[in-house]
Amino acid sequence: MLADLAVRVAEKRYPGAAQPAIAELAFELPARQFCCIVGPSGCGKTSLLNILAGLDRAARAEVRFGDGSTPAAAPIGYMFQTPRLLPWRTVRDNVRVVLDAQAVAAGRAEQLLDEMGLGTCLDAYPGQLSGGMQRRVALARAFAIEPRLLLLDEPFVSLDHPVAEHLRDMLLELWQRHPTTVLFVTHDLREAIQLADRILFLSRAPSQVILDVAVDLPRPRRAEDAACEDFRRALLARHRDLLAGVAEEGAEGVRCLGDGAMPKPFLMEHPAC
């Protein structure tokens, strides 16, 4: 598939740090791909999303869409680790706040909230909602602008398993109804295998892409499915320290991107479903 987004971060360094948080990290994404990013704590996953969202302009980085435009000229949806709802605004107005007058008039906020099962909560305030319901409002807000790129930073990390599982289902349903390119950061490899078309594994800081894996299992999936669990075990058997940010040098499928080369998808051998 043709790339619709090309990312290269030459360096992201925090003031006073002995080494960069990110250095020579590069990858491409085709349009409408669901890609998960997995890496150890402190490796720069959130920093990378902030660069892509245009929130961090101090990094030496280049981010381009296939038509040559930059994120500054494109609608970017961003869902954070916490909902970040405005407590003085209603559910409806927390989604409307990102919309223009035309979308408001068309009832886009109400439509998405109804899709999220929140049609009866439009006039409620965030403090009246459960944590899972607040995440649903945040997810509706992220989709409301019809983003060309949707960034999600461990959005379900603090939720109970049944609630998180329900939200993963809702996210995939929304993505299938409103297709967009997705970058989803997670520390949970099972979650990544359940959700992703592709997983990018990052090294310890200074962060680079050390492994690029295509998840070619049919949907729908559950993390506890035998095929998903076999996929995970085979991957970690081949790269035992992968979740610590280390992939064996020279192992099949590993590409160090220090030379700036773009990765090619790594097709893993795994038992058939």
Protein Blocks (a to p, Z undefined) as FASTA:
>chain_A
ZZfbdcddfbacdehiabdfbghiacdddehiacdddddehilmmmmmmmmnopamkbcc
ddddfkopafklpccddddfbloiafkbcfklmmmmmpcfklmmnommmmmmmmnopmmm
mmpcfklpcfklmmmmmmmmmmmnopabdcdehkllmgcfklmmmmmmmmmmmmmmmgcd
dddddfbfklmmmmpmbdcdddddddddfbdcddfbdcdddfklmklmmmmmmmmmmmmm
lmnopacehiahiacfklopacdddddddddZZ
